[in-house]
Amino acid sequence: MASSFNERIDRRHSDSLKWQKYGDQDILPLWVADTDFRSPQCVIDALKARVEHGVFGYGGTPGELIDVIIARMRERYQWEIKPEWLVFLPGIVSGLNISVRAFTTPHQGTVAPTPIYPPFRSAAKLADRTQINGQLRLENQRWVMDIGALEPQMNGNEKLLMLCNPQNPGGTVYRKEELEAQLRFAQRHDLIVCSDEIHCDLLLEPGVKHIPFATLSSDAEQRSITLISPSKTFNIAGLGASLAIIPDASLRARFTQTRQGIVPGVDILAYVAATAAWRDGQAWLDEKLAYLRESRDLLTSRINAMPGLSVAPPEATYLAWIDASKLGVASPARFFEHHGLGFSAGREFGDDGFVRFNFGCPRDLIHEALRRMENALRTLNR
């Protein structure tokens, strides 16, 4: 099955946002977190069966999906969740924006690490809320939170701590002691915690385990909103099935009231895809993870041998956060784009000295990207 991930599927002239960005330009799109792999056959078959039904009226959340989620949380994380804790959403980004608006007032602020997935930053900006950013530091080849650097910035008006675990763009999977330090920080400052855990199934480092923030303690559970989705894992992001797990009834009420009439429900086909993916997609996912590990190892080895570039091996995700600050160019993203490489610009995440490389694609495309990177760097030494 692993060989199927080498399949090149033409997306350039499809409805793909990722591939449409550069049109017919000779630029490899390696930016938005959307893989180029065909989704699991179980998902395709389930969608075909639903489409054959032929009627697409308003739909409710399938009971089977709720059962699958509850069983998944129990088996993977020993987390006993209840059906009423689940709030289904059309995307994680809407969950971030709802959380900012539901749990802060215009005179309160948010706290988030940096660099960070851009919607963490824009959610605060769109709601006209302040945001304190704690700089991640590279420690033993892992991007980790510097809690001590956050403390002096706090002014007492902050109400929401926004976490990303596994971390995007750094790829870190936080260990229990690291999460507990973040919990103590939240307790000291009486913060609600919104934890984006969308990449929790994409673990690449052997022996590393994902720990949901909410499972640390009863206190962590009651002050948290956990956001998860099968979208990145099974490449069904365009179908938009996500959810928030909110154990505390009062937080859940504020969250649902804020989204009322603004954020729509989940599409009926998205429900079908999510159910099939989480229920039947594990064998496919195991193959995908093995493929991604090999790609990660190839990528990090080659990039760290390139002059002026360095990258810490991501423990999770299919995203490599590349330090290009030593290249001596004004914008690494624009420099590489000029040489046929469409990376995500580090500026969007909070550091313009970096680029993010999406390696969720067939291996031959990675080899071509690496060749172009090496050629681009040679132009700097002429």
C-alpha positions in Angstrom: 0.0 0.0 0.0 2.9 2.4 0.7 3.6 2.7 -3.0 0.2 4.4 -3.4 1.7 7.5 -1.7 4.1 7.8 -4.7 1.2 8.3 -7.0 1.2 11.7 -8.7 -2.4 13.0 -9.0 -2.8 16.0 -11.2 -4.3 18.7 -9.0 -3.0 21.7 -10.9 -6.2 22.2 -13.0 -8.6 20.9 -10.3 -10.4 22.9 -7.6 -7.2 22.7 -5.4 -6.5 26.0 -3.7 -3.0 24.7 -3.1 -2.2 24.1 -6.8 -4.3 27.0 -8.1 -2.1 29.5 -6.3 0.6 29.5 -8.9 -1.5 28.5 -11.9 0.7 27.3 -14.8 3.9 28.8 -13.4 6.7 26.4 -12.8 6.5 26.7 -9.0 6.0 23.7 -6.8 3.2 24.4 -4.3 4.6 23.3 -0.9 2.7 25.7 1.3 -0.8 25.2 2.8 -1.2 22.0 5.0 -3.0 20.0 2.4 -1.4 16.7 1.3 -1.4 15.4 -2.2 -2.3 11.9 -1.3 -5.5 10.1 -2.3 -7.8 9.8 0.7 -8.3 6.3 2.1 -10.5 4.0 0.0 -12.8 3.5 3.0 -13.6 7.2 2.8 -14.1 7.2 -0.9 -16.4 4.2 -0.7 -18.5 5.7 2.1 -18.9 8.9 0.1 -19.9 7.0 -3.0 -22.6 5.1 -1.1 -24.0 8.3 0.4 -24.1 10.0 -3.0 -25.9 7.0 -4.5 -28.7 7.6 -1.9 -29.5 10.7 -4.0 -31.1 12.9 -1.3 -29.1 15.6 0.4 -31.4 17.3 2.8 -30.6 18.8 6.2 -28.7 16.2 8.3 -27.9 15.7 11.9 -24.7 14.4 13.6 -24.6 10.6 13.1 -24.8 8.6 16.3 -22.1 6.3 15.0 -19.6 9.2 14.6 -20.2 10.2 18.3 -19.6 6.6 19.3 -16.4 6.4 17.3 -15.1 9.6 18.8 -15.8 8.5 22.4 -14.2 5.1 21.8 -11.2 6.7 20.1 -10.6 9.0 23.1 -10.9 6.2 25.5 -8.6 3.8 23.7 -5.9 6.2 22.7 -5.8 8.6 25.7 -7.8 6.9 28.5 -10.1 10.0 28.3 -13.7 9.3 29.1 -15.7 11.9 27.4 -19.5 12.4 27.2 -21.6 13.0 24.1 -22.8 16.3 25.4 -19.3 17.6 25.5 -19.0 17.5 21.7 -19.6 20.6 19.6 -19.3 19.9 15.8 -17.8 22.5 13.6 -17.0 23.0 9.9 -13.3 23.7 10.7 -10.7 24.2 13.4 -10.2 27.8 12.4 -13.8 28.6 13.3 -13.2 27.0 16.7 -10.2 29.3 17.3 -12.2 32.4 16.4 -15.2 31.4 18.4 -13.0 30.7 21.4 -11.4 34.2 21.3 -14.8 35.9 21.1 -16.5 33.6 23.6 -13.9 33.7 26.3 -12.5 37.3 26.1 -14.2 40.7 26.2 -12.9 43.6 24.1 -10.8 44.7 27.2 -9.3 41.2 27.7 -6.5 39.5 25.8 -5.1 36.2 24.6 -1.8 34.4 25.0 -0.2 32.3 22.3 3.3 31.0 21.4 5.2 32.3 18.4 5.9 31.2 15.7 2.4 29.8 15.4 -0.2 28.8 12.8 -1.5 32.1 11.4 -5.2 31.8 12.5 -4.0 31.9 16.1 -2.8 35.5 15.4 -5.6 36.5 13.1 -8.3 35.3 15.5 -7.2 37.8 18.0 -6.8 40.6 15.4 -10.2 40.0 13.8 -11.9 40.2 17.2 -9.9 43.3 18.1 -8.3 41.5 21.1 -4.7 41.9 22.3 -2.3 39.0 22.2 0.8 38.3 24.1 3.2 36.0 22.2 5.7 33.8 24.0 8.7 33.0 21.8 9.4 29.3 21.2 13.0 28.3 21.7 15.0 25.5 20.1 16.1 23.1 22.8 17.7 19.7 21.9 16.2 20.0 18.4 12.7 20.6 19.7 10.7 23.9 19.6 9.4 24.4 23.2 7.5 27.0 25.1 9.5 29.5 27.2 7.0 30.1 30.0 9.4 32.2 32.0 9.6 34.7 29.1 5.8 35.1 29.2 5.4 36.0 32.8 6.8 39.6 32.6 4.4 40.4 29.8 1.3 39.5 31.6 -0.8 42.5 32.8 -3.8 40.7 34.4 -6.2 41.3 31.5 -5.4 38.0 29.7 -8.1 35.4 29.7 -7.4 32.8 27.0 -4.3 30.7 26.5 -4.1 29.3 22.9 -2.0 26.1 22.5 -1.1 24.1 19.5 -0.1 20.4 20.2 1.5 19.0 18.1 3.0 22.4 17.4 2.5 24.0 14.0 4.9 25.0 12.4 7.6 23.5 14.7 6.4 19.9 14.8 6.9 19.4 18.5 4.8 16.9 20.5 4.7 18.3 24.0 5.7 16.0 26.8 3.7 15.6 30.0 6.0 17.8 32.1 5.8 20.5 29.4 2.0 20.5 29.3 1.9 20.5 33.1 4.1 23.7 33.1 1.6 25.3 30.7 -1.3 24.2 33.0 0.4 25.7 36.0 0.8 28.9 34.0 -2.9 28.9 33.2 -3.8 28.3 36.8 -1.6 31.2 38.0 -3.3 33.6 35.7 -6.8 32.1 35.7 -6.8 31.3 32.0 -9.1 29.3 29.9 -7.2 27.0 27.5 -8.0 26.4 23.9 -5.8 23.5 22.6 -5.7 22.9 18.9 -4.8 19.2 18.6 -5.6 18.7 14.9 -2.3 17.0 14.1 -2.5 14.5 17.0 -2.7 11.5 14.7 0.4 12.5 12.7 3.2 11.4 15.0 6.4 10.6 13.2 8.9 10.2 16.0 9.0 6.6 17.3 8.0 6.3 21.0 6.4 9.8 21.1 2.8 9.9 22.4 0.2 12.6 22.1 -1.3 13.8 25.4 -4.5 15.8 25.2 -4.1 18.9 27.5 -7.5 18.1 29.0 -6.3 14.8 30.3 -3.7 16.3 32.7 -6.1 16.7 35.5 -9.8 17.5 36.4 -8.8 21.1 36.5 -7.2 21.0 33.1 -10.3 19.3 31.7 -12.7 21.9 33.1 -10.8 24.9 31.9 -10.2 23.6 28.3 -11.6 23.5 24.8 -9.9 20.8 22.7 -10.1 21.1 18.9 -9.7 18.0 16.8 -10.4 16.8 13.3 -9.7 14.0 10.8 -9.0 16.5 8.1 -5.2 16.7 8.1 -4.8 13.1 9.0 -6.9 11.6 6.1 -6.6 14.5 3.6 -10.3 15.5 3.8 -9.8 19.1 4.8 -12.1 20.3 1.9 -15.0 18.4 3.5 -14.8 20.4 6.8 -15.6 18.1 9.7 -14.1 19.2 13.1 -15.2 19.4 16.7 -14.6 21.0 20.0 -14.6 18.9 23.1 -15.8 21.2 26.0 -16.4 19.3 29.3 -17.4 22.4 31.4 -21.1 23.2 30.8 -20.7 27.0 31.3 -17.8 27.2 28.8 -19.7 25.0 26.4 -22.8 27.3 26.6 -20.7 30.4 25.9 -19.0 28.7 23.0 -22.3 27.5 21.4 -24.0 30.9 22.0 -21.2 32.7 20.3 -21.3 30.5 17.2 -25.1 30.6 17.0 -26.4 32.0 13.7 -22.8 32.7 12.4 -20.9 29.4 12.1 -22.9 26.8 10.1 -23.2 23.1 11.0 -21.2 20.3 9.4 -21.9 19.2 5.9 -23.6 15.8 5.6 -20.9 14.4 3.4 -18.2 15.6 5.8 -19.9 13.6 8.6 -19.8 10.5 6.3 -16.1 11.0 5.5 -15.2 11.7 9.2 -17.0 8.6 10.4 -15.4 6.3 7.8 -11.9 7.8 8.3 -11.8 7.4 12.1 -13.6 4.1 12.0 -11.8 2.3 9.2 -8.8 4.3 8.2 -6.1 3.2 10.6 -4.3 0.7 8.3 -4.1 3.4 5.6 -2.8 5.9 8.2 -0.1 3.5 9.5 1.2 3.3 5.9 1.1 7.0 5.5 3.0 7.6 8.7 5.8 5.2 7.6 6.0 7.1 4.3 6.1 10.5 6.0 8.8 9.4 8.4 11.0 8.4 5.4 10.3 11.7 3.7 11.1 13.6 6.9 14.4 11.9 7.4 15.3 12.5 3.7 14.3 16.1 4.0 16.1 17.0 7.3 19.3 15.2 6.2 19.5 17.0 2.9 18.5 20.4 4.2 20.9 20.4 7.1 23.6 19.7 4.6 22.8 22.9 2.7 24.8 26.0 3.5 22.8 28.7 5.4 19.8 26.4 6.2 18.9 24.3 9.2 15.8 22.4 10.3 14.9 20.5 13.4 13.3 17.1 12.6 9.5 17.5 13.2 8.2 15.0 15.7 4.8 15.2 14.2 2.9 16.7 11.2 4.2 16.8 7.6 5.5 20.3 7.9 9.2 21.3 8.2 10.1 24.7 9.8 13.3 25.7 8.0 15.6 28.4 9.4 16.8 30.4 6.5 17.9 33.4 8.5 21.6 32.9 7.6 21.0 33.2 3.8 21.3 36.9 3.8 18.2 37.5 1.7 15.5 40.0 2.5 12.7 37.4 2.3 13.6 33.7 2.1 10.0 32.9 0.9 10.3 35.3 -2.0 13.9 34.1 -2.8 12.8 30.5 -3.0 9.6 31.3 -4.9 11.8 33.0 -7.5 13.5 29.6 -7.9 10.3 27.6 -8.3 9.5 26.7 -4.7 6.2 27.8 -3.2 6.8 27.6 0.6 4.7 29.2 3.3 6.3 32.4 4.3 7.7 32.5 7.9 6.3 36.0 8.3 2.8 34.6 8.4 3.8 32.6 11.5 5.7 35.3 13.2 9.3 35.0 11.9 10.3 36.1 8.4 13.6 34.3 8.6 11.9 30.9 8.2 9.9 29.1 5.5 7.6 26.1 6.1 7.9 23.2 3.7 4.9 20.9 3.3 6.3 17.4 2.6 2.9 15.7 2.5 3.4 14.8 -1.2 4.9 12.1 -3.4 8.6 11.5 -2.8 9.7 12.5 -6.4 8.2 15.9 -5.8 10.3 16.2 -2.6 13.5 15.2 -4.6 12.6 17.9 -7.2 12.1 20.5 -4.5 15.4 19.6 -2.8 17.2 19.9 -6.2 15.7 23.3 -6.7 16.7 24.4 -3.3 20.3 23.4 -3.9 20.3 25.2 -7.2 18.8 28.3 -5.6 21.6 28.3 -3.0 24.3 28.1 -5.6 23.1 31.4 -7.1 24.0 33.1 -3.8 27.7 32.0 -4.0 28.3 33.1 -7.6 
